[in-house]
Amino acid sequence: MTHPTLDHIAQTILGLETLDTRNSDRLDFHDLAVWNIKAALQAAFEAGQQAGKKPRQTPQKRVATPAE
């Protein structure tokens, strides 16, 4: 199983149906242009940068009440 963002990049930029291994040379090996690989790497890098900018949700510490 792969990350949904990587799947999307593989499908839209590289034209790959899936990134899952299917144990078939015909399905697992692909000829790709270097400019497509470059575009996919750039998209993955930018997606990582955007993910890093999102504020992380930290779990709230539970404060014990006197009744506990």
Rosetta blueprint (number, residue, H / E / L):
1 M L
2 T L
3 H L
4 P H
5 T H
6 L H
7 D H
8 H H
9 I H
10 A H
11 Q H
12 T H
13 I L
14 L L
15 G L
16 L L
17 E L
18 T L
19 L L
20 D L
21 T L
22 R L
23 N L
24 S L
25 D H
26 R H
27 L H
28 D H
29 F L
30 H L
31 D L
32 L L
33 A L
34 V H
35 W H
36 N H
37 I H
38 K H
39 A H
40 A H
41 L H
42 Q H
43 A H
44 A H
45 F H
46 E H
47 A H
48 G H
49 Q H
50 Q H
51 A H
52 G H
53 K H
54 K L
55 P L
56 R L
57 Q L
58 T L
59 P L
60 Q L
61 K L
62 R L
63 V L
64 A L
65 T L
66 P L
67 A L
68 E L
